[in-house]
Amino acid sequence: MDLLRNLVLTLIVFLPLVGTIVVMFMPKENERGIKRFATWWSLLPLALSIFLAVDYWVGFVARGAGDMAYEVKLPWIPALDVHYHIGADGLSVPLIFLTALLTTLGLYYSARTIKKRVKEFFALFLFLSTGMFGVFVSLDLILFYVFWEIGLVPMYFMIGIWGQQKDRPQYAAIKFFLYTLAGSVFMLLAIIGIYLSAGTFDIIEAAEKGVWAAGTLAATLSFWAFFVAFAIKVPSFPFHTWLPDAHTAAPTAGSVILAGVLLKLGAYGFLRILLPIFPETFAYFGWVVALLGVIGIVYGAFVSLAQTDLKRLIAYSSVSHMGYVMLGIGAAAFALNSNGGEGMLNNAAMAINGAALQMFMHGIITGALFFLVGVIYERAHTRDLAQFGGLSSVVPVFYATMMFAGFASLGLPGLAGFWAEFFTFRGAFGIVPVLATVGVIGIVITAAYILYRIIQSVFLGEYDAKKLTHWSTGAGEHADGPTDMMRFEKVTLWPLVALMILLGIYPAPVLNFFNTTAVALLGRLVN
């Protein structure tokens, strides 16, 4: 058991890479074997992520500790003082599980829907998961940067090759690549700046030693360089314009991973790197981050309300919902600049908990929504909301599943999305009440576009068979009319729906992970 604990993070990160290598050596004609192997292989990191969550709960969360665990630190490039340093705490453990779950579901769904260049798709998907896992466990800045970049190339090809041609996939892929690469250049410069100041690439050591002098130009430039890199990935307003194009063009599983995990890498960077290493600078500029979050919340909601393409609507909803993450993190940082004492620190902890919960809950909810878009697109071959209507009576299972995901997205009490928004605003109102008040507008508009644009446009009213004459089944065969969800689609979506319900009723299993880390982080920053 001790050996497994020492190896668990390394296995989670590199098992998908091993799977990629195996797939590349399999004959491309054996498409069925490739799909089966990739899907079954992805269950290994998922099982290990569940073990990791249970073991961390027993060892740390149950006693209220937010310590870093499962650490491995080995020399990697001694000449540069770069180490293979990995670890996990209450912030990263739930995100590792989320990544493993969506990877498995994405591969399972793609096994029935991807028809061309199967070998390349499944190899790239497994390789992408290695990059995502690596970011969530890296404690060395160079290692963090390497894994950050690993995720760029697979997603570029997944959008450009397997995207729908009418959605300009090559344009969307290049735009995604250039935006992310530009952010990476800023990050690399900031990493070099940290090394010049602290003499280490180690994230924990740099946070303990401190970087530059608070308020200096170097500290400010390093902070904003990291901010641009992470804000592009989130994506925060005004760095969001690549996201709708990428989401619209990407294949279904690519959109799920993009929304469910890749956007979280940027938010994770704020909490893992920016806040611990630049606490004074972040406290000074925290209100700016919170302001950008509020703008994203309201702007994304209003633009979603104006969309006629279902997938593009959900893409803009991600801009809005990730704004809650920015609001929570910015408010928590700004609280460090206050003399409010213990009460203000409690507000900051609430805001961080809300931001972290939103990262997790958004992954589950929006991942389900993009799967549902794939389900309807496989049948109707269109995402134009004007072409639908009255589907509640002919596809009741699909309707019910969409209702759960939609209501969770708008923050209905009893479903997962509510708690993330509640904790975010509970903390933000105690720190930046004006910004929090404006942000509430986004909640109202979210309800409007979910109810009006999705529920009413797609499902309510009378079904008109003349609107669409080229329906298919979920397997691609021709059908005379809309068909309900098939078994593989139910298997894909119902685990996410179950989590929405369970965590909506009882969010403590995830919240306690985040809370222990939030309390420990704030305790280190104020002492």
N, C-alpha and C positions, 0 to 999 in steps of 0.2 A: 504493500500500500504506500509506503514512504517513497519507493522508487517511482510509482505512478504519479504521486504528487509532484515529484521533482521534474518529471517529464511531461506532465499533462499539457502545459502551455505550448511547449515545443511540438508535441504531437498534434495539437489542434491546429497550429499554424502550418505545419509542413505536410501533414497527411494529404490535404488537397493538392499540393505540389506533386507528391508522389502519384496521386491519381491522374494528374495532368500528363505526367511522363508515360504512365501505363497506357492512357488513351492514345497518345501520339504514336505508340508502337503497335496499336491494334489496326488491323486492315480496315480501310475506310468503307469497304463493302459491308462490313459487319455492323451496320447501323444499330440494329436491335441490341447487339451485345454491348456496344459503346454506351447506349442509353441506359441499359440496365446496370452496367458496372458503375458509371458515374453517379447514378442515383443511389445505389446501395452503398457505394464508397463514402458518399456524403453523410451517411448515417453515423459513421465513426466519429467525426468531429462533433456531431450533434449529441451523441451519447456521452462523449467526454465533456462537453459543455454542461450537460445536466449534472454529471458527477462533480464538476468544478463548482457549480452553483450550490449543490447540496453540501459539499465539503466545506466551502467557504462560509455557508450559513452556520453550520455546526461549530466551526472553529473560530468565527469572528463576529458575524452578525448577531448571533444569539446572545453574545455578551457585550454588544454595543461597541465593538471595535471596528475601526475603518482602516486597519493596517494593510500595507502592501504584503502580498503573500505569493508563494510559488516562485520566488525570485531565482533567476539564474543569471550569473554575471561571469562571462568568460571573455578573455582577450580575443579581439577580432582583427583589428588593424593596429598593432601596438605603436607603430610609428606616428599615428595620428591620435593615439589614446582613445580609440573607438572600441567599444565593447558590445558583445552580444548580451545585452542586459534587458531582460523581460520580467514582467511581474503582472499581477492582477489584484485589484481591490474592489470595493463595492460599487465603484463607477463602471469598471470595465467588465465585470463578470456578467451582468445582465445583457450588456451589448454583445458580448461574445455569444451568448445563447441566442439572441435575436439574429445575429449573422448566420449562425449554424442552421437555425430553423428556416429562415427565408431561403438560404442556399439549397437546402434539401427540397423544400416545396417548389422552388423555381426549377430545379432540375427535373423533379417528378412531372411538373406541368409541361415543361419543354419536351419531355420524352414523347408526348402525344401531339405536340404542335409544331416542332421544328422539323422541316422536311429537307432542307438543303444544307450541304456542307456540315453534316451532323458531327463529324469527328472534330472539326475545328471549333464548333460552337461549344461542345461540352468540355473540350480541353481548356478553352479560354475561360469558361464559367468557373471551373475548378481553380484555375490560376488566379482569377479575380478574388476568390474567397481567401486565398493565401494572403493577398495584399490587405484585405479588410481585417482579417484576424490579426495580422502583424501590427497594424496601427494600434489596435486596442490593447496590445500587450507590451509595446516598445517603451523602454525607459531610457534609451539612449537616443539623442536627437538625430544622429546620422542614421541609425537603424529605423527610427520613425520616418525619416525622409525617404529612405529606400522603399519601405513598404507603402508609403503614401503614393510614390510614383508607380509602383507595381500595378496598382488598380487603374491607372490611366489608360494604358495600352489595351487591355482586354475590353474595357467598356467602349473605347474608340472603335474597335473592330466590330463589336456586337451591334452598335448603332449603325455603322456604315454599311455592313454587309447584310445583316438580317432585318434591317428596318424596312418599313413600307416605302416603296419608291415614290408614291405620291406625296409623302411627307418630307421629301428632300433629305434622306438619311445622311448622305455624304456631307452636305452643308452643316447639318446638326452635329455630326461627329467631329468635324473640323472645329466648329465653334466651341464645343465642349472641350476639345483637346487644347485649343489655344488659351481659353480662359483659365483652365486648370494649370496649364504649364506656366502661364504668366504668374499666377499665384505661387507656384512652386519656386520660381526664381526669387521672389520676395522672401519666401521662407528660408531658402538656402542662405541668403545674405544675412538674415536675422540669426540663423544658427551660427554662422561664422562670428557674428558680433557677440553672441553669448560666450563662445569659446575665448574670444579675445579678452572678455571681461572676467569671466569666472575661471577660465583655464580648464574647463571640462565640457564634454558633450553630454554628461549624465544629467537627466532631468531632475532627479531628486537632489543631487549634489548642487546643481546650479540654483535650485530653489532655496537650499539651506545657506549657501554662500552669499546669495544676492547678486544681481547683475546691474552693472553701472551704478551710478548714484541717482537716487530718485529725483526726477525733474530735469535731468540733463537731456541734451539734445540726442545723445546716443541712445538713451533709454527710450525716449519717445519714438525715434526712428525704428528701433528694433521692435517695439510694441506694435506700431502700425504696419510694419512689414509682415509680422505674423498675422495681424488682424486681416489684412487683405487676402492672404492665402486661405485663412479659415473662412472668412466671410464669403469668398467666391464659392467655396465648397458647400456652405450651409444650404442654399445661397441666401445671403442677406441683401435686402435692397440697399444700394442700386446695382449690385453685382449679380443679379438673378436672371438676366436676360437669356443666358444659355439654356436654362432649365426647361422652359416650355418646349423649345425645339427638340431638345434631347429626349424628353419624355415622349413627345408625340411620335418621334421617328423610331424609338427603340422597340425591340420585340417585347412581348408582355413580361417575360421573366426579367429582362434587362431593366424595364421600368420599375419592377418590384424591388430589385436590388438597388437601383439608383435612388429611389425614394426611401426605401426601408433602411438602408445601411449607409450608402455612400454620402448622403447628406449629413449623416450623424458624425462622420469623421471630422468635419469642420467644427461642429459644436463640441465634440470631444476634445479637440485641440484647445478650445477656449478654456475648458476646465482642467485639462491635464498640463498644459504648458503656460498659457498666458496668465491665468489667475495666480498660480503658485509662484511663477518666476518674476512677474511684473506686478505685484500687488499694489504698490503705490501709484504707478502709472495707470493701471487699470482702474483704480479707485478714482483717480482724477478724471478719466475719460469715460467712466462707467455710464454716465447719463447720455453720452453720445451713442453708445452701443444700445442702451435701452430705447433711445429715440428711434434709431434705425429699426429696431425690433417692432416698435409700435407702427411705424410707417409701413413695414412689411405686412403686419397683421391686417391693417385696414386696406392698403393698396391691393394686396393679394386677394382679399375677400371681394372687393368691388370688381376687380378684373375677372375673377371666377364667375361672378354673377352675369357678366357680359358675354361669356363664351357660348358657342354653339357646338363645339366639338367636345364630346364627353371626356376624352383623354386629356385634352388641353385644359379643360376645367379643373380636373383633379391635379394636374401639374401646377397650376396657379394656386390651388388650395394648399399645396405644400409650401409655397412661398409664404402664405399667410400663417400656416401652422408652425413653421420653423421660426416665424417672428416671435412666437411665445417663448421659444428657447432663448432667443437673443434678449428679449425683455427680462426674463428671469436672471440670466447671467449678468447682464448689464446692471440691473438693480442691485444684485448681490454685491457686485464689485463696488458700486457707488456707496453702498452701506459702510464699506470699510473706511470711507472718507468722513464718516459721521461720528459724533460723540454720543450717540444714542444709547450706548451701553449694551447690556444684555438683551434688552428688547429689540434693538436694531439688529443684533446678531441673530436673534431668533427669526426676524423677518428675512434676513439674508439666507439663513438655512432653508426657510420655506421656499424662497425664490429659486435656490439651486435645486431643491427637491422637485419643484414644479418643472424646471427646465429639463432635468434629467428624466423625469417621468414622461415629459412630452417627447423626448428623443425615443424612448422605448415604445410608448403607446402609439405614436405617429407611425413608427415602423410597422406595427401590427395592423393598424387601421388602414393606412394608405397602401400598404402592400396588398391587403385584401381588395381595396377599391381598384387597383390596377389589374389584379387578377380578374375581377368582375368585368372590367372593360374588355379584357381579352376574351372572356367567355362570350359576350354579346357580339364582339367584332368577328369572332370565328364563325358566327352564324349569319349576321346581317351584312358583313363586309363594308360597314360604314359606321362612323361614330357621330354622324350628324343628328343632333337631338330632334330636329324637325321631322326626321324620318320615322321616329318611334311614336309610341302612345298606346295605352291600353294593354300593355304586356302583363299586367298583374294577374289577369284571368287565364292567360295561356302559359305562362312560365312562373308558377307560384313559388317554387323553391328558389329560383334565381331572385325573384322579387323579395322574398323574406330575407335572403342573405344580404342583398343590397340594402335593405332597410336597417339591418343590424349595423352594417359598416357605415352607412350614411349617418345614422343617429349617433353612433359612437364618434364620428368625425365632428359633428356639430356640438358635442359635449353634453349629450343627454345624461342626466344622473342615472346611475345604475349600469352605465357602460364605461369602458376604459378611458375614453377621452375626457370625461368630466373631471377626474381627479388631477390630471396634469394641468388643466386650465385653472382649477380651483386653487391648487398650491401656488401656481405662478402668480395669480392675481392676489392671493392672500399675502404673499411676501412683497409683491410690488406695490400694493396699496400702502404699506407701511413705510416705504422708502421713497418712491416716486409717484405719489398719488395722482398728479395731473396726467402723467403719461399712462398710468394704469387705467384711468377713467376714459381716455381716448381709445385705448386698446379694446375696451368693452364693445365698442362699435363693431369690431371685427367679429365678435361672437354673434351679434344680431344678423350681420350680413351673411355669415356662414350658414346660419339656419335658413336664410332666404334662398341661397343658391342650392343647398342640399334639397330643400323641400320643393322649390319651384323648378329649378333647372334639371334635377335628377329624378326625384320621386314623381313629380307631376308630369314632366315632359315624356318620360320613358314609360311609366307604368299606369298612370291614371287616364281616365277617359275611355272612349270606345276604341277597340282595336280595328284598324283599317288595313285589310290585307293588300290593298292596292298601293300602299306606300312603298312596300318592299316586295319584290317578286322573285328574289334570288336568295332565299334563306338556305342555310346549310345546317347540319348537325355539328356538335362540338368536335367530331372527328373529321369534318370536312366534306362528308357526303351531302349530296343535294337533298333538300327536304321541302315539302310543300308549304310549310309554315314554321314559325318559331318553335324550337324544341327546348325543353327544360334542361337543366344541368345534368351532365353525365356523371357517372360514378367517379372518374378520375378528377373531375372538377370539384365534386363534393369533398373528396379526400384532401384536395389541395386547400380548400377554403374553410372547411369546418373547424380545423384546429385553430385558425386565427379567430373565427367567430367565438369559439369556446373561450379563448383567452380574453377577448373583449368583454364577455359576460362575467367570467370569474374575477378578472382584475377590476371590473366595474363594481362588483359587489364587495370584493375584499382585496384592495390594492397593496396591503401590507407586505406580502412576500417580495414584491419588487421595491416598494417604497423603503423598506428597512435597509436594503442594500445601499441605496443612494443616500439615505439619511446618515448612516454611520460615516460614510466618506465625506459628506458635506460638513458634518459637525467637526470631524477630525481636521479637514482642510481649513475651515474658518478658525479653529482653535490654534493651528500653527501660524496663521497669518496675523492674528491679533496678539500673540505672545512673543 
